Amino acid sequence: MDLKNIEQDLSLLREELNNHKLYGALSTVDDIKTFMQQHVFAVWDFMSLLKALQNNLTHTSLPWLPVANPHIARFINEIVLDEESDVNELGEPMSHFEMYLDAMRQIGADTNSIESFLIKIANGEAITTALDALDLNAETVDFVKFTFSIIASKEAHKIAAAFTFGREDVIPDMFFQIINQSKTKEDIFSKLSYYLNRHIELDGDEHGPLALKMIEALCGNDSKKIREVSEVSKLALQYRIALWDGIYNTIIQHKAIEEVS
């Protein structure tokens, strides 16, 4: 099995994700609020996935030593620069996560859950404990727990698989669907539109292709690593689809309640 085979093996899951019924359900401001209130946890845990790669593939401890693969190190550091300190629509330095929170506040989405979660984490509470204390969809909780289970492996090729095939390689397609099928062109969505378009620009044109090269470099001709990359990638997409299922079901439930009332 090689990377081309992996992408072929993932094609059905990617098609399912790209054609998910969630996108068609994002028709009102309240729908977008519901989406963002759950999805923000995936935006947050992405940074930990990225930082795990930075810890594994660059030298972040002291004393500093040269890294094994400067090309991979440069790629990871460039992504960290973009994700942790990009510029928002006003040209101000800001992480993509903070841009997302800004977009939530602009449309009036509830940020209490994610802010409460961050306080718990900052105070040293375990991630699983902090998640379980929140009123979140089970699929959202499972998604974040899966991310951190991969991080806990401390195996760079597995973390890179979740990062590449579960995030960078699919984000442009997903966000195209959100922009095309929801009302993100309205003024109230200006910050969300900027965030989505910024990700499409970076992940589609720059990050995605480089992430695939990172996988190639980490796996080489090691058949075991390639097989594990395939397995982790499938799980990452399955958890993403489940996350979307959970958000879709919540939106439909809210619509049903509104119709009755």
Backbone as JSON, one array per atom type, in Angstrom:
{
  "sequence": "MDLKNIEQDLSLLREELNNHKLYGALSTVDDIKTFMQQHVFAVWDFMSLLKALQNNLTHTSLPWLPVANPHIARFINEIVLDEESDVNELGEPMSHFEMYLDAMRQIGADTNSIESFLIKIANGEAITTALDALDLNAETVDFVKFTFSIIASKEAHKIAAAFTFGREDVIPDMFFQIINQSKTKEDIFSKLSYYLNRHIELDGDEHGPLALKMIEALCGNDSKKIREVSEVSKLALQYRIALWDGIYNTIIQHKAIEEVS",
  "N": [[0.85, -1.2, 0.0], [0.53, 2.24, -0.82], [0.68, 5.89, -0.63], [-1.09, 6.79, -2.6], [-2.87, 4.67, -2.76], [-3.96, 4.87, -0.23], [-5.38, 7.28, -0.38], [-7.27, 6.53, -2.27], [-8.59, 4.54, -0.83], [-9.79, 6.13, 1.06], [-11.65, 7.52, -0.33], [-14.46, 7.0, -0.48], [-15.33, 7.64, 2.1], [-14.63, 10.32, 2.15], [-16.29, 11.28, 0.14], [-18.76, 10.81, 1.34], [-18.56, 12.61, 3.45], [-18.31, 15.07, 2.08], [-20.77, 15.24, 0.89], [-22.54, 15.46, 2.93], [-25.6, 15.65, 4.76], [-25.75, 17.69, 6.56], [-24.79, 20.15, 5.54], [-26.82, 21.12, 3.87], [-28.69, 21.69, 5.76], [-28.02, 24.02, 6.99], [-29.48, 26.68, 7.11], [-30.42, 28.93, 8.42], [-29.69, 31.67, 10.73], [-29.75, 30.69, 13.33], [-29.23, 28.0, 12.86], [-26.56, 28.09, 12.02], [-25.42, 29.04, 14.35], [-25.85, 26.86, 16.08], [-24.29, 24.95, 14.79], [-21.69, 26.11, 15.03], [-21.3, 26.2, 17.79], [-20.78, 23.6, 18.49], [-18.81, 22.79, 16.66], [-16.67, 24.43, 17.26], [-15.09, 23.15, 19.11], [-13.69, 21.32, 17.64], [-12.19, 23.06, 16.16], [-10.61, 24.08, 18.16], [-9.22, 21.74, 19.15], [-7.69, 21.08, 17.0], [-5.44, 22.71, 17.11], [-3.95, 21.55, 19.17], [-3.33, 19.14, 18.0], [-1.69, 20.04, 15.94], [0.36, 21.25, 17.48], [1.36, 18.99, 18.71], [2.56, 17.74, 16.56], [4.51, 19.66, 16.05], [6.04, 19.42, 18.37], [7.01, 16.85, 18.02], [8.36, 16.88, 15.57], [9.97, 19.1, 15.29], [12.52, 20.9, 17.07], [11.77, 21.61, 20.24], [12.63, 21.74, 22.8], [15.11, 22.49, 25.34], [18.68, 22.01, 25.66], [18.81, 23.45, 22.32], [18.84, 21.44, 19.36], [19.85, 20.4, 16.04], [17.28, 19.49, 13.72], [15.97, 16.35, 12.45], [14.77, 16.36, 9.93], [14.79, 19.08, 8.12], [13.06, 20.12, 6.17], [10.48, 19.16, 6.79], [10.3, 20.29, 9.33], [10.29, 23.02, 8.71], [7.89, 23.2, 7.29], [5.99, 22.52, 9.29], [6.45, 24.57, 11.14], [5.71, 26.77, 9.6], [2.97, 26.32, 9.31], [2.19, 26.51, 11.99], [2.77, 29.22, 12.38], [0.83, 30.37, 10.67], [-1.58, 29.38, 11.77], [-1.53, 30.0, 14.5], [-0.85, 32.66, 14.68], [-1.96, 34.28, 12.6], [-3.37, 36.85, 10.47], [-6.29, 38.72, 11.11], [-9.43, 39.84, 9.6], [-9.06, 42.52, 9.85], [-6.44, 42.92, 9.74], [-5.06, 42.38, 12.05], [-2.89, 40.58, 14.27], [-3.77, 37.27, 15.06], [-4.91, 34.16, 16.32], [-6.34, 31.39, 14.48], [-8.28, 30.05, 15.9], [-9.13, 32.02, 17.73], [-10.14, 33.83, 15.9], [-12.34, 32.37, 15.09], [-13.87, 32.3, 17.44], [-14.43, 35.03, 17.58], [-16.05, 35.24, 15.33], [-18.19, 33.68, 16.17], [-19.18, 35.25, 18.25], [-19.97, 37.46, 16.79], [-22.27, 36.62, 15.42], [-23.86, 36.01, 17.51], [-23.66, 33.52, 18.72], [-23.48, 31.07, 21.34], [-20.81, 31.13, 23.49], [-20.18, 30.07, 25.9], [-19.73, 27.36, 26.65], [-17.29, 26.54, 25.39], [-15.58, 28.48, 26.45], [-15.77, 28.0, 29.19], [-14.72, 25.44, 29.21], [-12.05, 25.95, 28.41], [-11.15, 27.38, 30.63], [-11.26, 25.4, 32.6], [-9.32, 23.63, 31.59], [-7.07, 25.27, 31.68], [-6.78, 25.45, 34.39], [-5.77, 23.05, 35.01], [-7.37, 20.8, 34.84], [-8.25, 17.51, 33.72], [-8.6, 16.73, 30.26], [-10.6, 14.94, 29.38], [-12.27, 14.84, 31.64], [-13.05, 17.51, 31.81], [-14.45, 17.79, 29.4], [-16.57, 15.97, 29.76], [-18.05, 17.24, 31.66], [-19.44, 19.16, 30.38], [-22.33, 20.32, 28.52], [-22.51, 18.89, 25.86], [-22.84, 17.54, 22.5], [-22.63, 14.01, 22.26], [-21.13, 13.07, 20.16], [-19.42, 15.19, 19.61], [-17.84, 15.27, 21.9], [-16.66, 12.72, 21.69], [-15.2, 13.08, 19.35], [-13.17, 14.94, 20.08], [-11.92, 13.47, 22.09], [-10.93, 11.33, 20.61], [-9.03, 12.68, 19.03], [-7.15, 13.39, 21.01], [-6.4, 10.89, 21.87], [-4.91, 9.98, 19.75], [-2.86, 11.86, 19.78], [-1.73, 11.11, 22.2], [-0.44, 8.79, 21.53], [2.03, 9.49, 20.67], [3.31, 8.98, 18.33], [4.64, 10.05, 15.45], [3.84, 9.6, 12.75], [1.21, 8.71, 12.99], [-0.07, 10.86, 14.24], [0.37, 12.74, 12.25], [-1.17, 11.58, 10.25], [-3.84, 11.85, 11.19], [-3.89, 14.61, 11.22], [-3.35, 15.29, 8.53], [-5.06, 13.73, 6.7], [-7.41, 13.78, 8.09], [-7.89, 16.42, 8.57], [-6.33, 18.73, 7.17], [-6.44, 17.87, 4.48], [-9.12, 17.62, 3.92], [-10.48, 19.87, 4.75], [-10.71, 22.17, 2.94], [-12.69, 21.27, 1.04], [-14.87, 20.73, 2.73], [-15.41, 23.27, 3.82], [-15.99, 24.74, 1.54], [-18.46, 23.65, 0.96], [-19.96, 24.54, 3.16], [-19.92, 27.32, 2.81], [-21.16, 27.53, 0.3], [-23.73, 26.46, 0.72], [-24.93, 27.7, 2.85], [-25.97, 30.76, 4.51], [-23.68, 32.44, 4.49], [-22.86, 34.73, 3.28], [-24.03, 36.98, 4.16], [-23.9, 40.11, 5.99], [-23.71, 39.68, 8.74], [-22.26, 37.43, 8.91], [-19.67, 38.04, 8.27], [-17.18, 37.74, 9.57], [-17.06, 34.98, 9.92], [-17.11, 34.16, 7.25], [-14.68, 35.22, 6.4], [-12.92, 33.67, 7.96], [-13.49, 31.04, 7.01], [-12.86, 31.27, 4.26], [-10.18, 31.95, 4.46], [-9.08, 29.6, 5.47], [-9.64, 27.86, 3.36], [-8.03, 28.99, 1.4], [-5.4, 28.71, 2.5], [-5.23, 25.93, 3.24], [-5.95, 24.56, 0.93], [-4.26, 25.54, -1.11], [-1.67, 25.57, -0.04], [-1.06, 24.24, 2.57], [-2.31, 21.64, 2.46], [-1.14, 20.07, 0.2], [1.56, 20.08, 1.08], [1.35, 18.74, 3.48], [0.83, 16.14, 2.65], [3.3, 15.48, 1.57], [4.74, 15.46, 3.9], [3.71, 13.18, 5.18], [4.65, 11.23, 3.41], [7.41, 11.49, 3.84], [7.61, 10.75, 6.53], [6.75, 8.12, 6.56], [8.12, 6.73, 4.53], [9.21, 3.77, 3.05], [8.06, 2.06, 4.8], [5.95, -0.42, 5.45], [4.29, -1.05, 7.61], [3.93, 1.4, 8.95], [2.64, 2.82, 6.91], [0.3, 1.35, 6.68], [-0.79, 1.85, 9.21], [-1.16, 4.6, 9.05], [-3.22, 4.65, 7.18], [-5.25, 3.38, 8.65], [-5.64, 5.14, 10.87], [-6.39, 7.44, 9.49], [-8.83, 6.71, 8.32], [-10.36, 6.36, 10.65], [-10.29, 9.0, 11.61], [-11.79, 10.38, 9.67], [-14.22, 9.05, 9.98], [-14.93, 9.78, 12.58], [-15.24, 12.5, 12.13], [-17.42, 12.52, 10.37], [-19.32, 11.47, 12.12], [-19.38, 13.56, 13.98], [-20.51, 15.57, 12.39], [-22.98, 14.29, 11.92], [-24.07, 14.38, 14.51], [-24.33, 17.17, 14.91], [-26.09, 17.8, 12.84], [-28.38, 16.37, 13.63], [-29.02, 17.72, 16.0], [-29.65, 20.27, 14.99], [-31.93, 19.64, 13.44], [-33.65, 18.77, 15.48], [-33.97, 21.16, 16.89], [-35.29, 22.68, 14.95], [-37.68, 21.25, 14.78], [-38.78, 21.7, 17.3], [-39.2, 24.45, 17.16], [-41.17, 24.57, 15.18], [-43.33, 23.36, 16.45], [-43.76, 25.11, 18.56]],
  "CA": [[0.0, 0.0, 0.0], [1.22, 3.52, -0.8], [-0.21, 7.01, -0.33], [-2.16, 6.84, -3.6], [-3.86, 3.68, -2.34], [-4.65, 5.4, 0.95], [-6.36, 8.28, -0.84], [-8.35, 5.78, -2.91], [-9.34, 3.89, 0.24], [-10.54, 7.14, 1.79], [-12.51, 8.26, -1.26], [-15.88, 6.85, -0.13], [-15.58, 8.43, 3.32], [-14.55, 11.74, 1.77], [-17.51, 11.58, -0.61], [-19.83, 10.88, 2.33], [-18.37, 13.86, 4.18], [-18.57, 16.21, 1.18], [-22.19, 15.27, 0.55], [-23.29, 15.28, 4.17], [-26.87, 16.38, 4.82], [-25.6, 18.85, 7.44], [-24.59, 21.39, 4.78], [-28.12, 21.58, 3.4], [-29.51, 22.08, 6.91], [-27.54, 25.31, 7.5], [-30.28, 27.64, 6.34], [-30.77, 30.11, 9.22], [-28.66, 32.1, 11.67], [-29.77, 29.75, 14.45], [-28.56, 26.77, 12.41], [-25.12, 28.36, 12.04], [-25.04, 29.12, 15.77], [-25.8, 25.48, 16.59], [-23.11, 24.34, 14.19], [-20.45, 26.67, 15.55], [-21.18, 25.89, 19.21], [-20.18, 22.27, 18.59], [-17.63, 22.71, 15.8], [-15.56, 25.18, 17.85], [-14.22, 22.23, 19.83], [-12.8, 20.75, 16.62], [-11.26, 24.14, 15.82], [-9.66, 24.15, 19.28], [-8.32, 20.58, 19.3], [-6.76, 21.09, 15.87], [-4.19, 23.34, 17.52], [-3.18, 20.58, 19.95], [-2.81, 18.19, 17.01], [-0.58, 20.73, 15.29], [1.45, 21.41, 18.44], [1.95, 17.66, 18.91], [3.48, 17.56, 15.44], [5.65, 20.55, 16.25], [6.87, 18.83, 19.42], [7.61, 15.62, 17.51], [9.13, 17.03, 14.33], [10.92, 20.21, 15.41], [13.16, 20.82, 18.38], [11.15, 22.64, 21.08], [13.19, 21.69, 24.15], [16.45, 23.05, 25.49], [19.27, 22.89, 24.64], [18.36, 23.19, 20.96], [19.66, 20.6, 18.48], [19.32, 20.37, 14.67], [16.23, 18.49, 13.53], [16.31, 15.29, 11.49], [14.28, 16.72, 8.6], [14.5, 20.51, 8.11], [11.93, 20.42, 5.28], [9.27, 18.94, 7.58], [10.29, 21.29, 10.41], [9.88, 24.31, 8.14], [6.47, 23.09, 6.98], [5.22, 22.57, 10.53], [6.58, 25.91, 11.72], [4.92, 27.69, 8.77], [1.56, 26.13, 9.66], [2.0, 27.1, 13.31], [2.72, 30.68, 12.18], [-0.46, 30.72, 10.08], [-2.71, 29.0, 12.63], [-1.44, 30.59, 15.83], [-0.65, 34.12, 14.63], [-2.32, 34.82, 11.29], [-4.0, 38.17, 10.63], [-7.73, 38.69, 10.88], [-9.9, 40.67, 8.49], [-8.62, 43.9, 10.11], [-4.99, 42.94, 9.68], [-4.52, 42.22, 13.4], [-2.43, 39.21, 14.56], [-4.77, 36.51, 15.82], [-4.98, 32.74, 15.97], [-7.58, 31.02, 13.8], [-9.27, 29.72, 16.93], [-9.68, 33.28, 18.23], [-10.99, 34.35, 14.81], [-13.59, 31.61, 15.11], [-14.62, 32.82, 18.57], [-14.93, 36.34, 17.16], [-17.16, 34.99, 14.39], [-19.31, 33.21, 16.98], [-19.75, 36.4, 18.97], [-20.6, 38.36, 15.81], [-23.61, 36.15, 15.08], [-24.6, 35.78, 18.74], [-23.58, 32.13, 19.16], [-23.11, 30.91, 22.74], [-19.42, 30.7, 23.67], [-19.98, 29.69, 27.31], [-19.19, 26.01, 26.79], [-15.88, 26.5, 25.03], [-14.83, 29.32, 27.38], [-15.73, 27.24, 30.45], [-13.79, 24.34, 28.96], [-10.69, 26.49, 28.41], [-10.81, 27.72, 32.01], [-11.0, 24.13, 33.28], [-8.04, 23.12, 31.11], [-6.03, 26.17, 32.2], [-6.65, 25.17, 35.81], [-5.16, 21.74, 35.18], [-8.33, 19.69, 34.81], [-8.04, 16.59, 32.61], [-9.44, 17.05, 29.11], [-11.8, 14.08, 29.38], [-13.13, 15.28, 32.74], [-13.6, 18.82, 31.44], [-15.42, 17.56, 28.34], [-17.74, 15.26, 30.28], [-18.81, 18.16, 32.51], [-20.15, 20.11, 29.52], [-23.54, 19.86, 27.83], [-22.15, 18.8, 24.45], [-23.21, 16.31, 21.81], [-21.71, 12.89, 22.51], [-20.23, 12.97, 19.0], [-18.4, 16.23, 19.76], [-16.94, 14.78, 22.95], [-15.91, 11.59, 21.14], [-14.27, 13.61, 18.36], [-12.02, 15.51, 20.77], [-11.23, 12.38, 22.79], [-10.17, 10.6, 19.59], [-7.87, 13.5, 18.7], [-6.14, 13.29, 22.06], [-5.89, 9.52, 21.92], [-3.87, 9.92, 18.72], [-1.74, 12.65, 20.31], [-1.12, 10.34, 23.29], [0.39, 7.73, 20.96], [3.36, 10.09, 20.47], [3.87, 8.46, 17.08], [4.5, 11.16, 14.51], [3.11, 9.26, 11.52], [-0.21, 8.62, 13.32], [-0.53, 12.23, 14.45], [0.36, 13.36, 10.93], [-2.3, 11.02, 9.5], [-5.06, 12.54, 11.65], [-3.74, 16.0, 10.81], [-3.38, 15.43, 7.07], [-6.25, 13.17, 6.04], [-8.61, 14.12, 8.86], [-8.05, 17.87, 8.68], [-5.83, 19.58, 6.09], [-6.8, 17.37, 3.16], [-10.57, 17.66, 3.7], [-11.06, 21.14, 5.17], [-11.19, 23.04, 1.84], [-13.95, 20.77, 0.49], [-15.93, 20.91, 3.72], [-15.73, 24.68, 3.98], [-16.68, 25.14, 0.32], [-19.86, 23.23, 1.12], [-20.6, 25.42, 4.14], [-20.09, 28.63, 2.18], [-22.1, 27.43, -0.82], [-25.08, 26.03, 1.08], [-25.49, 28.47, 3.96], [-26.06, 32.2, 4.23], [-22.48, 33.07, 5.04], [-22.52, 35.95, 2.55], [-24.67, 38.11, 4.81], [-22.97, 40.9, 6.78], [-23.57, 39.11, 10.08], [-21.33, 36.32, 8.8], [-18.43, 38.51, 7.63], [-16.02, 37.16, 10.23], [-17.06, 33.55, 9.6], [-16.72, 34.04, 5.85], [-13.23, 35.45, 6.33], [-12.27, 32.49, 8.54], [-13.63, 29.9, 6.09], [-12.09, 31.53, 3.04], [-8.76, 31.92, 4.8], [-8.7, 28.2, 5.55], [-9.66, 27.31, 2.01], [-6.84, 29.51, 0.73], [-4.17, 28.12, 3.05], [-5.22, 24.47, 3.24], [-6.03, 24.03, -0.42], [-3.14, 25.94, -1.96], [-0.35, 25.42, 0.57], [-0.9, 23.26, 3.63], [-2.7, 20.29, 2.07], [-0.1, 19.37, -0.57], [2.77, 19.9, 1.88], [1.04, 17.72, 4.49], [0.99, 14.84, 2.0], [4.74, 15.24, 1.49], [5.16, 15.13, 5.26], [3.35, 11.77, 5.38], [5.6, 10.44, 2.62], [8.71, 11.52, 4.49], [7.54, 10.04, 7.8], [6.51, 6.68, 6.35], [9.09, 6.12, 3.63], [8.71, 2.49, 2.51], [7.67, 1.23, 5.95], [4.58, -0.88, 5.19], [3.52, -0.99, 8.86], [3.54, 2.8, 9.16], [1.66, 3.19, 5.88], [-0.97, 0.71, 7.07], [-1.31, 2.58, 10.38], [-1.65, 5.88, 8.54], [-4.51, 4.37, 6.56], [-6.22, 3.07, 9.71], [-5.93, 6.36, 11.62], [-7.07, 8.36, 8.58], [-10.23, 6.27, 8.23], [-11.01, 6.69, 11.91], [-10.43, 10.45, 11.68], [-12.93, 10.76, 8.83], [-15.44, 8.5, 10.59], [-15.28, 10.64, 13.71], [-15.72, 13.77, 11.57], [-18.78, 12.28, 9.88], [-20.17, 11.34, 13.3], [-19.52, 14.92, 14.5], [-21.49, 16.21, 11.51], [-24.27, 13.64, 12.21], [-24.57, 14.91, 15.77], [-24.75, 18.56, 14.73], [-27.29, 17.77, 11.99], [-29.52, 15.92, 14.45], [-29.36, 18.81, 16.92], [-30.33, 21.3, 14.21], [-33.27, 19.14, 13.1], [-34.43, 18.78, 16.72], [-34.32, 22.56, 17.17], [-36.3, 23.09, 13.97], [-38.94, 20.6, 15.14], [-39.3, 22.4, 18.47], [-39.68, 25.76, 16.7], [-42.41, 24.36, 14.44], [-44.38, 23.05, 17.42], [-44.04, 26.3, 19.34]],
  "C": [[0.88, 1.25, 0.0], [0.21, 4.64, -0.58], [-1.36, 7.12, -1.33], [-3.26, 5.86, -3.24], [-4.65, 4.17, -1.14], [-5.73, 6.39, 0.52], [-7.54, 7.61, -1.54], [-9.23, 5.11, -1.86], [-10.22, 4.87, 1.01], [-11.61, 7.82, 0.94], [-14.0, 8.17, -0.9], [-16.23, 7.66, 1.11], [-15.54, 9.92, 3.01], [-15.81, 12.16, 1.0], [-18.69, 11.71, 0.34], [-19.77, 12.2, 3.1], [-18.74, 15.07, 3.32], [-20.03, 16.35, 0.82], [-23.1, 15.14, 1.77], [-24.53, 16.18, 4.19], [-26.79, 17.62, 5.73], [-25.53, 20.14, 6.65], [-25.92, 21.98, 4.32], [-29.02, 22.06, 4.52], [-29.12, 23.45, 7.46], [-28.24, 26.45, 6.75], [-30.64, 28.9, 7.11], [-29.6, 30.48, 10.13], [-28.59, 31.13, 12.85], [-29.08, 28.44, 14.1], [-27.04, 26.93, 12.49], [-24.63, 28.44, 13.48], [-24.87, 27.71, 16.35], [-24.56, 24.77, 16.08], [-21.83, 24.81, 14.87], [-20.22, 26.3, 17.01], [-20.61, 24.5, 19.45], [-18.85, 22.22, 17.85], [-16.44, 23.44, 16.4], [-14.6, 24.28, 18.61], [-13.26, 21.52, 18.87], [-11.78, 21.79, 16.18], [-10.18, 24.23, 16.91], [-8.71, 22.96, 19.28], [-7.37, 20.42, 18.11], [-5.41, 21.66, 16.27], [-3.33, 22.39, 18.34], [-2.59, 19.52, 19.04], [-1.58, 18.78, 16.32], [0.62, 20.88, 16.22], [2.12, 20.07, 18.74], [2.92, 17.35, 17.78], [4.72, 18.43, 15.61], [6.6, 19.98, 17.31], [7.63, 17.6, 18.92], [8.61, 15.87, 16.4], [10.05, 18.24, 14.28], [11.54, 20.09, 16.8], [12.63, 21.96, 19.25], [11.68, 22.63, 22.52], [14.61, 22.26, 24.15], [17.41, 22.0, 26.06], [18.83, 22.49, 23.23], [19.37, 22.3, 20.24], [19.07, 20.64, 17.08], [18.28, 19.26, 14.54], [16.63, 17.5, 12.44], [15.92, 15.68, 10.07], [13.89, 18.2, 8.57], [13.31, 20.9, 7.23], [10.61, 20.26, 6.03], [9.16, 19.99, 8.68], [9.81, 22.64, 9.89], [8.38, 24.31, 7.84], [5.62, 23.24, 8.23], [5.27, 23.98, 11.13], [5.79, 26.95, 10.92], [3.43, 27.56, 9.11], [1.26, 26.73, 11.03], [1.91, 28.62, 13.2], [1.35, 31.09, 11.67], [-1.61, 30.48, 11.06], [-2.71, 29.76, 13.96], [-1.32, 32.11, 15.81], [-0.84, 34.66, 13.22], [-2.85, 36.23, 11.5], [-5.48, 38.04, 10.31], [-8.12, 39.64, 9.77], [-9.51, 42.14, 8.65], [-7.11, 44.03, 10.06], [-4.31, 42.79, 11.03], [-4.04, 40.78, 13.61], [-3.43, 38.48, 15.45], [-4.73, 35.05, 15.39], [-6.3, 32.46, 15.26], [-8.66, 30.65, 14.79], [-9.92, 30.99, 17.46], [-10.54, 33.97, 17.17], [-12.36, 33.67, 14.83], [-14.47, 32.08, 16.27], [-15.21, 34.19, 18.25], [-16.15, 36.2, 16.25], [-18.39, 34.51, 15.15], [-20.0, 34.38, 17.68], [-20.48, 37.34, 18.01], [-22.04, 37.93, 15.5], [-24.45, 35.84, 16.33], [-24.63, 34.32, 19.18], [-23.07, 32.08, 20.6], [-21.68, 30.37, 22.85], [-19.15, 30.2, 25.09], [-19.32, 28.33, 27.46], [-17.7, 25.97, 26.51], [-15.05, 27.35, 26.0], [-14.71, 28.65, 28.74], [-14.72, 26.1, 30.35], [-12.34, 24.83, 29.04], [-10.23, 26.86, 29.82], [-10.46, 26.45, 32.79], [-9.63, 23.58, 32.89], [-6.89, 23.96, 31.67], [-5.77, 25.92, 33.68], [-6.15, 23.75, 36.09], [-6.1, 20.56, 35.16], [-8.06, 18.82, 33.58], [-9.03, 16.88, 31.49], [-10.72, 16.23, 29.12], [-12.78, 14.5, 30.46], [-13.82, 16.6, 32.39], [-14.68, 18.67, 30.37], [-16.71, 16.96, 28.89], [-18.62, 16.15, 31.15], [-19.66, 19.13, 31.7], [-21.38, 19.48, 28.88], [-23.27, 19.89, 26.33], [-22.73, 17.55, 23.83], [-22.17, 15.23, 22.12], [-20.69, 12.78, 21.38], [-19.12, 14.01, 19.06], [-17.36, 15.8, 20.78], [-16.06, 13.66, 22.41], [-14.86, 12.06, 20.13], [-13.0, 14.13, 19.03], [-11.22, 14.42, 21.48], [-10.4, 11.55, 21.8], [-8.89, 11.37, 19.24], [-6.77, 13.32, 19.74], [-5.63, 11.88, 22.28], [-4.78, 9.33, 20.9], [-2.64, 10.71, 19.18], [-0.98, 11.84, 21.36], [-0.24, 9.21, 22.78], [1.84, 8.17, 20.83], [4.08, 9.54, 19.24], [3.59, 9.45, 15.98], [3.67, 10.81, 13.29], [1.61, 9.15, 11.78], [-0.8, 10.01, 13.53], [-0.63, 12.96, 13.11], [-0.8, 12.85, 10.07], [-3.6, 11.71, 9.88], [-5.06, 13.99, 11.2], [-3.97, 16.17, 9.31], [-4.7, 14.98, 6.46], [-7.54, 13.48, 6.79], [-8.88, 15.59, 8.93], [-7.63, 18.59, 7.39], [-6.35, 19.16, 4.71], [-8.29, 17.49, 2.86], [-11.2, 19.01, 4.02], [-11.51, 22.01, 4.0], [-12.53, 22.58, 1.27], [-15.1, 21.0, 1.44], [-16.37, 22.37, 3.78], [-16.35, 25.27, 2.71], [-18.17, 24.83, 0.43], [-20.6, 24.17, 2.07], [-20.88, 26.78, 3.53], [-21.18, 28.58, 1.1], [-23.53, 27.18, -0.39], [-25.66, 26.75, 2.29], [-25.43, 29.95, 3.61], [-24.85, 32.96, 4.75], [-22.08, 34.34, 4.28], [-23.17, 37.18, 3.15], [-23.65, 38.82, 5.7], [-22.71, 40.29, 8.15], [-22.56, 37.96, 10.09], [-19.96, 36.75, 8.24], [-17.19, 37.88, 8.26], [-15.92, 35.66, 9.95], [-16.63, 33.33, 8.16], [-15.23, 34.23, 5.68], [-12.48, 34.22, 6.82], [-12.32, 31.31, 7.56], [-12.79, 30.09, 4.84], [-10.58, 31.5, 3.29], [-8.27, 30.48, 4.88], [-8.67, 27.54, 4.18], [-8.4, 27.72, 1.26], [-5.57, 28.8, 1.2], [-4.13, 26.61, 2.88], [-5.24, 23.89, 1.84], [-4.79, 24.31, -1.24], [-1.77, 25.58, -1.37], [-0.25, 24.23, 1.52], [-1.2, 21.83, 3.19], [-1.63, 19.52, 1.3], [1.17, 19.12, 0.24], [2.56, 18.83, 2.96], [1.2, 16.32, 3.91], [2.48, 14.48, 1.88], [5.3, 14.87, 2.86], [4.88, 13.66, 5.56], [4.34, 10.87, 4.64], [6.94, 10.36, 3.32], [8.7, 10.71, 5.79], [7.4, 8.53, 7.63], [7.6, 6.02, 5.52], [8.49, 4.88, 2.99], [8.28, 1.53, 3.61], [6.2, 0.83, 5.81], [3.7, -0.81, 6.44], [3.04, 0.43, 9.12], [2.48, 3.24, 8.16], [0.3, 2.6, 6.21], [-1.61, 1.46, 8.25], [-1.82, 3.96, 9.99], [-3.03, 5.71, 7.94], [-5.59, 4.15, 7.63], [-6.63, 4.32, 10.49], [-6.72, 7.35, 10.76], [-8.55, 8.0, 8.44], [-10.99, 6.62, 9.5], [-11.27, 8.2, 12.02], [-11.63, 10.93, 10.87], [-14.25, 10.24, 9.41], [-15.89, 9.34, 11.78], [-15.78, 12.0, 13.23], [-17.15, 13.61, 11.06], [-19.75, 12.16, 11.05], [-20.41, 12.71, 13.95], [-20.58, 15.67, 13.71], [-22.89, 15.61, 11.74], [-24.9, 14.24, 13.47], [-25.08, 16.33, 15.64], [-26.02, 18.62, 13.89], [-28.51, 17.4, 12.82], [-29.96, 16.99, 15.43], [-30.11, 19.92, 16.2], [-31.76, 20.89, 13.87], [-34.18, 19.14, 14.32], [-34.88, 20.2, 17.05], [-35.4, 23.06, 16.22], [-37.66, 22.51, 14.32], [-39.59, 21.29, 16.32], [-39.89, 23.75, 18.06], [-41.01, 25.63, 15.97], [-43.59, 24.11, 15.39], [-44.78, 24.3, 18.2], [-44.58, 27.43, 18.46]]
}
